[in-house]
Amino acid sequence: MKPNDSSALRWLSGSIAALGPALLLVATVSTARATPELSVVGGTGVPGSTVSVTVALSNDDSMSASSADVNIAYPPDLVTFFPTVSQNCAVDARLVGTYGVAGRVQTPGVLILSILVLGTPDPIPHLGNGPLAICGFFVNTDAPIPSTAPLTIQDPGLFDADGNPLDVDTMNGQIVITNATPTFTPTNTPPPTNTATVTATGTVTNTAPSTPTETPTSTATNTAPTATNTPRVTSTATPTNTPEESVSPTATATATVTRTSTKQSSGSSGGCDIAPIEEGSSAGTLALLLAPALLVWARRRRF
């Protein structure tokens, strides 16, 4: 039995020795995958504009990180960060309500930024992989074009829920400064001309629409309205023409006419003697007076 036991032991030892490099490789890969990484990602801008710079976390597969600190160094002759941090930085939308930002500008060219848990929640949340915070950097108006402003992470810090530091890797970024407007030459290309020939084979039958044989019957009764004309004023008075004045042609005239003839004598010359004649005819005198009165009465009767 002893020889057999010795053989088994030697075989087991040889197997472990053969598997040793493989086990070491697996352990090394597992350790590399477990190391989270903090990165800073810049953008592109023109002088006088503001560029968004994002701080992100990746490779935190175990969801261990609960807070982070980064110092971002930048060239102040190209870009500027204006305080305060609370006004020019903000957490990503997925962390709003749970996390906040804090920090300050330590010296011109270095931004100290912290991503912290708000309050004292239980349990403490985790950051998770993805964008953590976004900050705005101003591109100086006198920055040369083109140029590049490097963004370098200094003194990175990543902590678990108990405040213990975690291993962390970093990746730096940059801001690219370009022209205000791109330069290009537009090319006007005329639209293509379609020269395709289409040949259609077939029989087309035009069918005229049928004429309806139904004769519509329409009975219409027009009733003329009866109009009643009512005079506005009805006069039943009988006009009576009354002469202005009635004159009765009754006139009484009494006239006495006396005619006197003087007898002239010639003495002894033998002339004729004329005897005086008296006419007292009242009938003739009355007729002369009545004639004008009758004429006046007749003229008034005309009116």
C-alpha positions as CSV (number, residue, x, y, z in Angstrom):
1,M,0.0,0.0,0.0
2,K,2.8,2.4,0.7
3,P,4.2,2.3,-2.8
4,N,0.7,3.0,-4.1
5,D,0.2,5.9,-1.7
6,S,3.5,7.4,-2.8
7,S,2.6,7.2,-6.4
8,A,-0.8,8.9,-5.8
9,L,0.9,11.7,-3.9
10,R,3.5,12.2,-6.6
11,W,0.7,12.3,-9.3
12,L,-1.3,14.9,-7.3
13,S,1.8,17.1,-6.7
14,G,2.6,17.0,-10.4
15,S,-1.0,18.0,-11.3
16,I,-1.0,21.0,-9.0
17,A,2.4,22.1,-10.4
18,A,1.0,21.8,-13.9
19,L,-2.1,23.8,-13.1
20,G,-0.3,26.5,-11.2
21,P,0.3,28.9,-14.1
22,A,-3.3,28.6,-15.3
23,L,-4.6,29.4,-11.8
24,L,-2.3,32.4,-11.5
25,L,-3.6,33.7,-14.9
26,V,-7.2,33.4,-13.9
27,A,-6.5,35.2,-10.6
28,T,-4.7,38.0,-12.5
29,V,-7.5,38.5,-15.0
30,S,-10.1,38.6,-12.2
31,T,-8.1,41.2,-10.3
32,A,-7.7,43.4,-13.5
33,R,-11.4,43.3,-14.2
34,A,-12.3,44.3,-10.7
35,T,-10.3,47.6,-10.8
36,P,-12.7,50.6,-11.5
37,E,-11.6,53.5,-13.6
38,L,-12.3,57.2,-13.4
39,S,-12.0,59.1,-16.7
40,V,-12.5,62.7,-17.8
41,V,-13.9,63.3,-21.3
42,G,-13.7,66.7,-23.0
43,G,-15.3,68.1,-26.1
44,T,-14.8,70.6,-28.9
45,G,-15.4,74.3,-28.8
46,V,-14.5,77.7,-30.3
47,P,-13.0,80.7,-28.5
48,G,-15.6,82.4,-26.4
49,S,-17.8,79.3,-25.9
50,T,-18.4,76.8,-23.0
51,V,-17.5,73.1,-23.4
52,S,-18.9,70.3,-21.3
53,V,-16.4,68.1,-19.6
54,T,-17.7,64.8,-18.1
55,V,-16.3,62.7,-15.3
56,A,-17.3,59.0,-15.7
57,L,-16.8,55.7,-13.8
58,S,-16.3,52.4,-15.5
59,N,-15.3,48.8,-14.7
60,D,-16.9,48.8,-11.3
61,D,-18.5,45.4,-11.9
62,S,-18.9,44.7,-8.2
63,M,-20.8,47.9,-7.6
64,S,-18.5,48.8,-4.8
65,A,-17.9,52.6,-5.3
66,S,-20.3,55.0,-3.4
67,S,-18.4,58.3,-3.7
68,A,-15.5,59.8,-5.7
69,D,-13.0,62.6,-5.7
70,V,-11.0,63.9,-8.6
71,N,-8.6,66.9,-9.2
72,I,-8.7,68.1,-12.8
73,A,-5.7,70.0,-14.0
74,Y,-6.2,72.2,-17.1
75,P,-4.1,74.9,-18.9
76,P,-5.5,78.3,-17.7
77,D,-4.1,80.1,-20.7
78,L,-6.4,78.1,-23.0
79,V,-9.5,77.4,-20.8
80,T,-11.0,78.7,-17.6
81,F,-13.3,77.2,-14.9
82,F,-15.3,79.9,-13.2
83,P,-16.4,79.3,-9.6
84,T,-18.6,78.2,-8.0
85,V,-18.6,74.5,-8.4
86,S,-22.3,74.3,-7.5
87,Q,-23.2,76.6,-10.3
88,N,-20.9,75.3,-13.1
89,C,-21.0,71.5,-12.3
90,A,-23.9,69.1,-11.8
91,V,-24.4,65.4,-11.2
92,D,-25.6,63.3,-14.1
93,A,-29.4,62.9,-14.5
94,R,-29.4,59.3,-13.2
95,L,-27.9,60.5,-9.9
96,V,-30.1,63.5,-9.3
97,G,-31.8,63.4,-5.9
98,T,-29.3,60.9,-4.5
99,Y,-25.9,62.6,-5.1
100,G,-24.5,66.2,-5.3
101,V,-21.3,68.0,-6.2
102,A,-18.9,70.0,-4.1
103,G,-15.4,71.5,-4.6
104,R,-13.4,74.6,-5.4
105,V,-10.7,76.0,-7.6
106,Q,-7.5,75.4,-5.7
107,T,-5.2,77.4,-7.9
108,P,-5.7,78.7,-11.4
109,G,-5.5,75.5,-13.5
110,V,-6.7,72.9,-10.9
111,L,-10.4,72.0,-10.1
112,I,-11.1,69.9,-7.0
113,L,-14.3,68.0,-7.5
114,S,-16.2,65.6,-5.2
115,I,-19.3,63.5,-6.0
116,L,-21.0,62.9,-2.6
117,V,-24.1,61.1,-1.2
118,L,-26.8,63.5,-0.1
119,G,-27.9,63.1,3.5
120,T,-27.6,59.8,5.3
121,P,-29.6,57.3,3.4
122,D,-29.7,53.6,4.6
123,P,-28.4,51.8,2.8
124,I,-25.8,53.9,1.1
125,P,-26.3,53.9,-2.7
126,H,-23.7,53.1,-5.2
127,L,-22.4,55.3,-8.1
128,G,-22.5,52.6,-10.8
129,N,-20.9,52.7,-14.1
130,G,-21.6,55.7,-16.3
131,P,-21.3,59.5,-16.2
132,L,-21.0,61.0,-12.7
133,A,-20.8,64.8,-13.2
134,I,-20.6,67.4,-15.9
135,C,-18.7,70.7,-15.6
136,G,-18.5,73.7,-18.0
137,F,-15.1,75.0,-19.1
138,F,-14.9,78.4,-20.8
139,V,-12.6,78.5,-23.9
140,N,-10.6,81.8,-23.6
141,T,-11.2,84.3,-26.4
142,D,-7.5,84.6,-27.2
143,A,-6.9,80.8,-27.4
144,P,-5.0,80.0,-30.6
145,I,-6.8,78.1,-33.3
146,P,-6.3,75.2,-33.6
147,S,-5.1,74.1,-30.2
148,T,-5.7,71.4,-27.6
149,A,-6.2,71.9,-23.8
150,P,-5.3,68.7,-21.9
151,L,-7.4,67.6,-18.9
152,T,-5.4,65.5,-16.4
153,I,-6.8,63.7,-13.4
154,Q,-4.7,64.1,-10.2
155,D,-5.1,62.5,-6.8
156,P,-8.1,60.3,-7.7
157,G,-10.2,58.9,-4.9
158,L,-12.9,56.2,-5.0
159,F,-14.6,55.0,-1.8
160,D,-17.0,52.3,-0.8
161,A,-20.2,52.7,1.4
162,D,-18.1,52.6,4.6
163,G,-15.7,55.3,3.3
164,N,-12.8,52.8,2.6
165,P,-10.7,53.7,-0.4
166,L,-10.8,51.5,-3.5
167,D,-8.2,50.8,-6.1
168,V,-8.8,53.0,-9.1
169,D,-7.3,53.6,-12.5
170,T,-7.6,56.9,-14.5
171,M,-7.9,58.1,-18.0
172,N,-7.3,61.7,-19.1
173,G,-9.0,63.7,-21.7
174,Q,-8.8,67.0,-23.6
175,I,-10.7,70.0,-25.1
176,V,-10.1,70.6,-28.8
177,I,-10.3,74.3,-29.8
178,T,-11.3,74.9,-33.5
179,N,-12.4,77.6,-35.8
180,A,-15.7,79.4,-35.2
181,T,-17.1,78.3,-38.6
182,P,-16.0,75.5,-40.8
183,T,-14.7,76.4,-44.2
184,F,-16.1,74.5,-47.2
185,T,-17.0,75.0,-50.8
186,P,-20.6,74.0,-51.7
187,T,-21.0,72.2,-55.0
188,N,-24.3,72.5,-56.8
189,T,-25.0,69.3,-58.7
190,P,-27.9,69.4,-61.1
191,P,-30.5,66.7,-60.6
192,P,-30.2,63.7,-62.9
193,T,-32.4,63.5,-66.0
194,N,-34.7,60.6,-66.3
195,T,-34.5,59.1,-69.8
196,A,-36.2,55.8,-69.1
197,T,-38.7,54.6,-71.8
198,V,-41.8,52.9,-70.6
199,T,-43.7,50.6,-73.0
200,A,-47.2,49.6,-72.0
201,T,-49.1,46.8,-73.6
202,G,-52.7,46.2,-72.9
203,T,-56.3,46.9,-73.8
204,V,-58.0,49.9,-72.3
205,T,-61.8,49.9,-72.4
206,N,-63.6,53.1,-71.7
207,T,-67.0,52.5,-70.3
208,A,-69.3,55.5,-70.4
209,P,-71.3,56.0,-67.3
210,S,-74.8,54.6,-67.6
211,T,-77.7,57.0,-68.0
212,P,-80.3,56.7,-65.4
213,T,-83.7,55.7,-66.7
214,E,-85.6,56.8,-63.6
215,T,-87.5,60.0,-64.0
216,P,-87.7,61.8,-60.8
217,T,-91.1,63.1,-59.9
218,S,-91.2,66.2,-58.0
219,T,-94.4,67.8,-56.8
220,A,-94.1,71.3,-55.7
221,T,-97.0,73.5,-54.5
222,N,-96.3,77.2,-54.7
223,T,-98.7,79.1,-52.5
224,A,-98.6,82.7,-53.2
225,P,-98.8,84.8,-50.2
226,T,-101.9,86.9,-49.8
227,A,-101.1,90.5,-49.3
228,T,-103.5,92.9,-47.7
229,N,-103.0,96.5,-48.4
230,T,-104.4,98.6,-45.6
231,P,-104.3,102.3,-46.2
232,R,-102.5,104.1,-43.5
233,V,-105.3,106.8,-43.3
234,T,-109.0,106.3,-44.1
235,S,-110.9,109.5,-44.7
236,T,-114.7,109.5,-44.6
237,A,-115.2,113.2,-44.5
238,T,-117.1,114.8,-47.3
239,P,-115.4,118.1,-48.2
240,T,-117.8,121.0,-48.2
241,N,-116.9,124.1,-50.1
242,T,-118.3,127.1,-48.3
243,P,-118.0,130.4,-50.0
244,E,-116.1,133.0,-48.1
245,E,-118.9,135.4,-48.1
246,S,-122.6,135.4,-49.3
247,V,-123.8,138.6,-50.6
248,S,-127.5,139.1,-51.2
249,P,-127.9,141.4,-54.1
250,T,-130.5,143.5,-52.4
251,A,-129.9,147.1,-52.9
252,T,-132.3,150.0,-52.4
253,A,-131.4,153.1,-54.2
254,T,-133.4,156.3,-54.3
255,A,-132.3,158.9,-56.6
256,T,-133.9,162.2,-57.6
257,V,-132.8,163.7,-60.7
258,T,-133.8,167.3,-61.4
259,R,-133.1,168.8,-64.7
260,T,-133.6,172.5,-65.1
261,S,-133.8,174.2,-68.4
262,T,-133.4,177.9,-68.6
263,K,-135.3,179.6,-71.2
264,Q,-133.3,182.0,-73.1
265,S,-135.0,184.9,-75.0
266,S,-133.6,186.9,-77.6
267,G,-135.9,189.8,-77.0
268,S,-137.4,191.1,-80.0
269,S,-135.3,189.1,-82.3
270,G,-138.0,186.6,-82.9
271,G,-136.1,183.5,-81.6
272,C,-137.6,180.2,-80.5
273,D,-138.6,179.7,-76.9
274,I,-137.6,176.4,-75.2
275,A,-139.8,175.3,-72.4
276,P,-138.3,173.5,-69.4
277,I,-138.8,169.8,-69.2
278,E,-138.8,167.9,-65.9
279,E,-138.2,164.1,-65.9
280,G,-139.1,162.4,-62.8
281,S,-138.9,158.8,-64.0
282,S,-138.0,156.8,-61.0
283,A,-138.0,153.5,-62.9
284,G,-135.0,154.5,-65.1
285,T,-133.0,155.6,-62.1
286,L,-133.5,152.4,-60.2
287,A,-132.4,150.3,-63.2
288,L,-129.1,152.3,-63.4
289,L,-128.4,151.7,-59.7
290,L,-129.3,148.0,-59.7
291,A,-127.0,147.0,-62.6
292,P,-123.7,147.4,-60.7
293,A,-124.9,145.6,-57.6
294,L,-126.0,142.6,-59.7
295,L,-122.6,142.4,-61.4
296,V,-120.8,142.3,-58.0
297,W,-123.1,139.6,-56.7
298,A,-122.5,137.4,-59.8
299,R,-118.7,137.6,-59.5
300,R,-118.7,136.5,-55.8
301,R,-120.8,133.5,-56.7
302,R,-117.9,132.1,-58.7
303,F,-115.7,131.6,-55.6
